[in-house]
């Protein structure tokens, strides 16, 4: 006897459903184009763009962000919110490799790397973004993903060490802190990214111009700077909850065969909408 599939929902073991965690707005790192100096903005310098579909047209952009339209090399144009120097409190990240063969994109977890396969890195960072109430995912690909991971490690190490030093100088170190366990998470402080200079990458005949992210951080990180980039008590509590809520999201790409589709463009340059 044939039954409707809905009739069998009552026997489904919900623990067998693979979850990927909450869904978030997805922004991307955009590489600038040196030919677009006259146009200016992220199309020339590079930076982060957030598609307009995630935005409320009635709301004013957050400080440091502007509304603009970019046209990708595919010919598609899109209204976006753009920032050349975003301030990001990085909550969690996830990484996977991807390779495109005959127009088909295949993904692999970090442990699935294969040498000489043409694999490229793809990092997504779940961030509290200065000026935004909701967390946003920022995606980086290729050389930008490699550089972002390096910058994030550098930022976390230097800022956490500086925060610990200030705590010790103020006499606030407990026995737990002395054992290295009482620290601020990296998302307690805003990381400020900026687009680097235009550089040529790739094999001869297949070169492309990119503007990988660079880290804006003073050589000496004192209490004044830490106070300036601190997210604040209420924001810190919110981001801590976001950290726990995003556990499944963070682990989703660790499973072999995880092939999720997102709305970020598989492109590395953009031009402004003309006319």
Residue pairs with C-beta under 8 A, 6 or more apart in sequence:
18 255
19 248
19 252
20 248
20 249
20 252
20 258
20 260
21 245
21 246
21 247
21 248
21 249
21 250
21 252
22 245
22 246
22 249
24 126
24 134
24 135
24 136
24 137
24 249
25 50
25 51
25 54
25 134
25 136
25 137
26 51
26 124
26 136
26 137
26 138
26 139
26 262
26 263
26 264
27 48
27 49
27 50
27 51
27 136
27 137
27 138
27 139
27 264
28 48
28 49
28 138
28 139
28 140
28 141
28 264
28 265
29 46
29 47
29 48
29 138
29 139
29 140
29 141
29 144
29 148
29 213
30 42
30 43
30 46
30 47
30 48
30 49
30 70
30 82
30 269
30 270
31 46
31 144
31 208
31 209
31 210
31 211
31 212
31 268
31 269
31 270
32 42
32 43
32 44
32 45
32 46
32 47
32 195
32 198
32 209
32 211
32 269
33 43
33 44
33 209
33 269
33 270
33 271
34 44
34 198
34 209
36 43
36 44
36 271
36 272
37 44
39 271
39 272
41 66
41 68
41 82
41 84
41 272
42 48
42 49
42 68
42 70
42 82
42 83
42 84
42 195
42 270
43 68
43 70
43 270
43 271
43 272
45 84
45 195
45 211
46 84
46 195
46 196
46 210
46 211
46 213
47 82
47 83
47 84
47 85
47 86
47 195
48 82
48 83
48 86
48 138
48 193
49 70
49 80
49 81
49 82
49 270
50 65
50 80
50 81
50 82
50 136
51 78
51 79
51 80
51 263
52 67
52 78
52 79
52 80
52 81
55 81
61 67
61 81
61 131
62 129
62 130
62 131
62 132
63 130
63 131
64 83
64 84
64 85
64 86
64 87
64 130
64 131
65 81
65 82
65 83
65 86
65 131
66 81
66 82
66 83
67 79
67 80
67 81
67 82
68 79
68 80
68 81
68 82
68 272
69 77
69 78
69 79
69 80
69 272
69 273
70 77
70 78
70 80
70 82
70 270
70 271
70 272
70 273
71 77
71 270
71 271
71 272
71 273
71 274
72 78
72 265
72 267
72 269
72 270
72 271
73 267
73 269
73 270
73 271
74 265
74 267
76 265
77 273
84 194
84 195
85 192
85 193
85 194
85 216
86 129
86 130
86 138
86 192
86 193
87 129
87 130
87 131
87 190
87 191
87 192
87 229
88 125
88 127
88 128
88 129
88 130
88 138
88 190
88 191
88 192
88 193
89 127
89 128
89 129
89 130
89 186
89 187
89 188
89 189
89 190
89 191
89 231
89 235
89 239
90 125
90 126
90 127
90 152
90 186
90 187
90 191
91 125
91 126
91 127
91 128
91 135
91 187
91 239
91 242
91 243
91 246
92 125
92 126
92 243
92 246
92 247
92 249
92 250
93 123
93 124
93 125
93 126
93 149
93 152
93 250
94 123
94 124
94 249
94 250
94 251
94 252
94 253
94 254
95 110
95 121
95 122
95 123
95 124
95 145
95 149
95 253
96 107
96 108
96 109
96 110
96 121
96 122
96 253
96 258
97 107
97 108
97 109
97 110
97 112
97 113
97 119
97 120
97 121
97 122
98 105
98 106
98 107
98 108
98 119
98 120
98 122
98 141
99 105
99 106
99 108
99 117
99 118
99 119
99 120
100 106
100 118
100 266
101 118
105 266
106 259
107 122
107 253
107 258
107 259
108 114
108 119
108 256
109 253
109 254
109 255
109 256
109 258
110 253
110 254
111 254
112 256
113 119
120 141
120 142
120 145
121 141
121 142
121 145
121 146
121 149
122 139
122 140
122 141
122 145
123 139
123 140
123 141
123 145
123 148
123 149
124 137
124 138
124 139
124 140
124 262
125 137
125 138
125 139
125 140
125 148
125 152
126 135
126 136
126 137
126 242
126 246
126 249
126 250
127 135
127 136
127 137
127 138
127 187
128 135
128 187
128 231
128 235
128 238
128 239
128 242
129 135
129 136
130 190
135 239
135 242
135 246
139 262
139 264
140 147
140 148
140 213
141 264
141 266
141 268
142 210
142 268
143 201
143 210
143 212
144 210
144 212
144 213
147 196
147 212
147 213
147 214
148 193
148 213
151 191
151 193
151 213
151 214
151 215
152 186
152 191
154 215
154 217
155 186
155 191
155 215
155 217
156 186
158 217
158 221
159 184
159 186
159 189
159 217
159 221
159 226
159 229
160 183
160 184
160 186
162 221
162 222
162 225
162 226
163 183
163 184
163 188
163 189
163 226
164 173
164 177
164 183
166 222
166 223
166 226
167 173
167 177
168 177
173 182
174 182
176 182
177 183
185 239
185 240
185 243
187 231
187 236
187 239
187 243
188 230
188 231
188 236
188 239
189 226
189 229
189 230
189 231
190 229
190 230
190 231
191 215
191 229
192 215
192 216
192 217
192 229
193 213
193 214
193 215
193 216
194 213
194 214
194 215
194 216
195 211
195 212
195 213
195 214
196 211
196 212
196 213
196 214
197 211
198 209
198 210
198 211
199 209
199 210
199 211
199 212
200 207
200 208
200 209
201 207
201 208
201 209
201 210
202 208
208 268
208 269
209 269
210 268
218 225
231 239
252 258
252 260
253 260
